[in-house]
Amino acid sequence: MTEENEVKGLYLLDSSKFGGRYVANWRVLRPSIDCDKCAACQLCIGYCPEAAISARQDRKPEIDYRYCKGCGICANECPQKAIDMNRESEAKK
């Protein structure tokens, strides 16, 4: 049996139980994905605390901006630096 402090990596049980609230109305930074740089490793999906990122059919990520709070964890964890954080648009319609 492995000691708890020896376990490495990410273990995600069920992402459908996380998130679930619309938070885009107070987001300051908005992630954007450069799919040409993306290696489809899906780390951003696993690290997103709101479960706002899902995989397309080509395994590349797509963001549901209704749930994205703009925390930047996805951009920070992306090994390819394929996710940029940009200021949310000032014009809200």
C-alpha positions in Angstrom: 0.0 0.0 0.0 1.3 3.4 -0.9 1.6 6.2 1.6 -0.6 9.2 0.8 2.3 11.6 0.5 3.9 9.3 -2.1 1.0 9.5 -4.6 1.8 11.7 -7.6 -0.4 12.9 -10.4 -4.0 13.8 -10.7 -6.9 11.5 -9.7 -10.3 12.8 -10.9 -13.3 10.7 -9.8 -16.2 12.4 -11.5 -15.9 15.9 -13.0 -19.7 16.3 -13.2 -19.8 16.8 -9.4 -17.6 19.9 -9.6 -18.5 23.4 -10.7 -22.1 23.9 -11.9 -22.6 27.7 -11.3 -22.5 30.4 -13.9 -19.6 32.7 -12.9 -18.8 34.5 -16.1 -20.5 37.7 -15.0 -17.6 38.5 -12.6 -14.7 37.1 -14.6 -11.8 39.5 -15.2 -9.5 37.4 -17.3 -10.6 35.1 -20.0 -8.5 32.1 -21.3 -8.1 31.6 -25.0 -6.7 28.4 -26.5 -4.3 28.3 -29.4 -5.2 24.9 -30.9 -2.1 24.9 -33.1 0.1 24.8 -30.0 -2.1 22.4 -28.1 -0.8 18.9 -27.7 -4.2 17.5 -26.5 -2.6 16.4 -23.2 -5.9 17.4 -21.4 -4.2 18.6 -18.3 -6.2 21.8 -18.4 -9.4 19.7 -18.2 -8.2 17.9 -15.1 -7.0 21.0 -13.3 -10.0 23.2 -14.0 -11.7 23.7 -10.6 -15.1 24.6 -12.3 -15.1 21.7 -14.8 -15.5 24.4 -17.5 -13.2 22.7 -20.0 -14.1 19.6 -22.0 -12.5 17.7 -24.8 -13.7 18.0 -28.4 -13.7 15.0 -30.7 -10.0 15.7 -31.7 -9.2 15.6 -27.9 -8.4 19.3 -28.0 -10.0 21.4 -25.2 -12.9 23.7 -25.4 -14.0 26.1 -22.7 -17.6 26.7 -21.6 -17.3 30.4 -20.7 -20.5 30.3 -18.7 -18.6 28.3 -16.0 -15.1 29.7 -16.4 -14.1 32.0 -13.6 -10.9 33.1 -15.2 -8.6 31.8 -12.5 -5.8 30.9 -15.0 -5.0 27.5 -13.6 -5.4 26.0 -17.0 -2.9 28.5 -18.5 -0.5 27.9 -15.7 -0.6 24.1 -16.0 -0.4 23.9 -19.8 3.0 22.5 -20.7 2.8 23.8 -24.3 1.8 27.3 -23.1 -1.2 27.1 -25.5 -3.6 29.0 -23.2 -3.3 32.8 -22.9 -5.2 34.8 -20.3 -6.6 38.1 -21.7 -8.7 40.8 -20.1 -12.4 40.3 -20.4 -14.0 42.7 -23.0 -15.0 46.0 -21.4 -18.1 46.2 -23.7 -20.9 44.1 -22.3 -24.0 43.8 -24.3 
